[in-house]
Amino acid sequence: MDNSKNLAIKLRRQGKSYNQIVKILGTPKSTLSLWLRDIDMSPKIRKKFWDSVKQRQAESITKFNKKQAEKAREKAQEIQKNAYEMIGAPSKKELLLMGAALYWAEGFKKTRWILAFSNSDPLMIKVIMKFFREICNVPEEKMRGTVQIHPNVTPEQAINYWSKITKIPQCQFSKCYTRLSPSSKQKRPYNTLPYGTLRISVYDSKITNKVKGWIQGISEKI
């Protein structure tokens, strides 16, 4: 026992914690408390000991936070997966309501003779194109594209990209333009809009007024 006690004292004076000494000697912590209660560490060793304690605590907190974040991600993924599985292929009526509501939110509504929808999200653009083609029955030759770009992309790259997304021929795209508002100039990273913002225009008063009627119906009946 004396050898174990002497070694425990030596380890303590070296700055070892009770848990570390227990692992080395296998001595119960209650016994160590009796052996070491009057043992002092030098200021240098004490500082090293408490620095080590703080580091282990910080590492423990970081590890805990990572586990909690991973659990949160897994839970979020599970919720999203369950929600995803609830969605099937939309019916014509559902696509009509979806497209009209999307145009209501993001489309140009000040005239009776033109539809104009602007966005930088390619998935949203695909939805509105499906709405234009399958619900509005917009003739292909009536669709026009215009891209507002940033200096990070060339007009050729932008038009080529949006032409593939929309299936609108490149010959039906207008010349690209660059315009930054004073409030966003030099503040928004270029990579947030890698291919700029696309505006799809349809010059057809009959289709335009039909979409306006759908929007009015949604606003009053739902």
C-alpha positions in Angstrom: 0.0 0.0 0.0 2.9 2.3 0.9 4.3 2.0 -2.6 0.9 2.7 -4.2 0.4 5.7 -1.9 3.9 7.1 -2.6 3.3 6.7 -6.4 -0.1 8.3 -6.1 1.5 11.3 -4.3 4.2 11.5 -6.9 1.7 11.5 -9.7 -0.5 14.1 -8.0 2.5 16.4 -7.6 3.2 15.9 -11.3 -0.3 17.4 -12.0 -2.2 14.2 -12.6 -6.0 14.2 -11.9 -7.7 11.7 -9.6 -9.2 10.0 -12.7 -5.8 9.7 -14.3 -4.3 8.2 -11.2 -7.2 5.8 -10.8 -6.5 4.5 -14.4 -2.7 4.1 -13.6 -3.0 2.5 -10.2 -6.4 1.1 -10.1 -6.8 2.6 -6.6 -10.4 3.6 -5.7 -11.0 7.4 -5.8 -12.2 7.3 -2.2 -8.8 6.0 -1.1 -7.0 8.6 -3.2 -9.0 11.3 -1.5 -7.6 10.3 1.9 -4.0 9.9 0.6 -3.9 13.1 -1.3 -6.1 15.6 0.6 -3.1 17.4 2.1 -0.9 17.2 -1.0 -0.1 20.5 -2.6 1.1 21.0 -6.2 3.6 23.7 -7.1 2.1 26.9 -8.7 3.6 25.9 -12.0 2.2 22.3 -11.9 -1.2 23.7 -10.5 -1.5 26.0 -13.5 -0.6 23.2 -15.9 -3.2 21.0 -14.2 -6.0 23.5 -14.4 -5.1 24.4 -18.0 -5.4 20.7 -18.8 -8.8 20.6 -17.0 -10.1 23.5 -19.0 -8.8 22.0 -22.2 -10.6 18.7 -21.5 -13.8 20.5 -20.6 -13.6 22.5 -23.8 -13.0 19.3 -25.8 -15.9 17.6 -24.0 -18.2 20.5 -24.8 -17.1 20.6 -28.4 -17.7 16.8 -28.7 -21.1 17.1 -27.1 -22.1 20.0 -29.4 -21.0 18.0 -32.4 -23.1 15.0 -31.3 -26.1 17.3 -30.8 -25.6 18.9 -34.2 -25.4 15.5 -35.8 -28.6 14.4 -34.1 -30.3 17.6 -35.2 -29.1 17.0 -38.8 -30.3 13.4 -38.7 -33.7 14.5 -37.3 -34.0 17.2 -40.0 -33.2 14.7 -42.7 -35.8 12.3 -41.4 -38.4 15.0 -41.3 -37.5 16.1 -44.9 -37.5 12.6 -46.2 -41.0 11.9 -44.7 -42.3 15.2 -46.2 -40.6 14.4 -49.6 -42.4 11.0 -49.7 -45.8 12.8 -49.3 -45.3 14.5 -52.6 -46.2 12.7 -55.8 -46.4 13.9 -59.4 -48.8 17.0 -59.4 -52.1 16.8 -61.2 -53.0 19.4 -63.8 -55.1 21.2 -61.2 -52.3 21.1 -58.7 -49.8 22.4 -61.3 -52.2 25.2 -62.2 -52.5 26.3 -58.6 -48.8 25.9 -57.9 -47.8 27.9 -61.0 -50.3 30.6 -60.5 -49.3 31.1 -56.9 -45.6 31.1 -57.9 -46.3 33.7 -60.5 -48.4 35.7 -58.0 -45.4 35.8 -55.7 -42.5 36.4 -58.3 -44.1 37.5 -61.5 -44.6 40.9 -63.1 -48.3 41.9 -62.8 -48.5 45.5 -63.9 -49.6 45.0 -67.5 -52.3 43.0 -69.3 -50.2 42.0 -72.3 -47.1 40.4 -71.0 -46.1 37.7 -68.5 -42.6 38.2 -67.0 -41.1 36.0 -64.4 -37.6 36.6 -62.9 -35.6 34.4 -60.6 -32.1 33.0 -60.1 -33.2 29.6 -58.8 -33.0 27.0 -61.6 -35.5 24.7 -59.9 -38.0 27.4 -59.6 -37.4 28.4 -63.2 -38.1 24.7 -64.2 -41.4 24.8 -62.3 -42.6 28.0 -63.9 -41.6 26.7 -67.4 -43.6 23.5 -66.8 -46.6 25.8 -65.8 -46.1 27.9 -68.9 -45.9 24.9 -71.2 -48.4 22.5 -69.8 -51.0 24.7 -68.2 -50.8 28.0 -70.1 -50.0 26.3 -73.4 -47.5 29.1 -74.3 -46.2 28.6 -77.9 -42.5 28.0 -77.8 -41.8 30.8 -80.2 -43.4 33.3 -77.8 -41.0 32.7 -75.0 -38.1 35.1 -74.6 -35.2 35.0 -72.1 -33.1 37.9 -70.7 -30.3 37.4 -68.2 -29.0 40.0 -65.7 -25.4 38.9 -65.1 -22.5 39.8 -62.8 -18.8 40.2 -63.8 -18.1 36.6 -62.7 -19.8 35.1 -65.8 -19.7 35.8 -69.5 -22.9 36.4 -71.5 -22.2 33.3 -73.5 -21.9 31.1 -70.3 -25.1 32.6 -68.8 -27.2 32.2 -71.9 -26.0 28.7 -72.5 -26.8 27.7 -68.9 -30.3 29.2 -68.9 -31.1 27.8 -72.3 -30.4 24.3 -71.1 -32.5 24.9 -68.0 -35.5 26.3 -69.8 -35.2 24.5 -73.2 -35.6 27.9 -74.8 -33.4 28.2 -77.9 -30.4 30.6 -77.5 -31.7 32.6 -80.5 -34.7 33.6 -78.3 -32.5 35.3 -75.7 -31.9 39.0 -75.6 -28.5 40.6 -75.0 -27.4 40.1 -71.4 -27.1 43.2 -69.2 -25.3 44.0 -66.0 -26.9 46.1 -63.4 -26.0 46.3 -59.6 -28.1 48.3 -57.3 -26.2 50.8 -55.1 -27.3 48.9 -52.0 -25.9 45.5 -53.2 -22.8 46.7 -55.1 -19.7 45.1 -53.7 -21.6 43.4 -50.9 -23.0 40.3 -52.4 -20.5 37.5 -53.3 -20.6 36.7 -57.0 -21.0 33.0 -56.4 -24.4 33.5 -54.8 -25.7 34.1 -58.4 -23.3 32.1 -60.5 -25.3 32.5 -63.7 -27.2 35.7 -62.9 -30.9 36.2 -62.8 -33.2 35.0 -65.6 -36.3 36.8 -66.8 -38.7 34.8 -68.9 -41.1 37.0 -70.9 -44.3 35.8 -72.8 -45.9 38.4 -75.0 -49.5 37.2 -75.2 -52.4 39.3 -73.7 -54.8 36.3 -73.6 -52.5 34.1 -71.6 -51.5 37.0 -69.4 -55.1 37.8 -68.5 -55.9 34.1 -67.9 -53.0 33.9 -65.4 -54.3 37.1 -63.7 -57.7 35.5 -63.4 -56.3 32.4 -61.8 -54.4 34.5 -59.3 -57.6 36.4 -58.5 -59.4 33.1 -58.0 -56.8 31.9 -55.6 -56.8 35.1 -53.7 -60.6 35.2 -53.2 -61.5 31.5 -53.0 -58.7 29.8 -51.0 
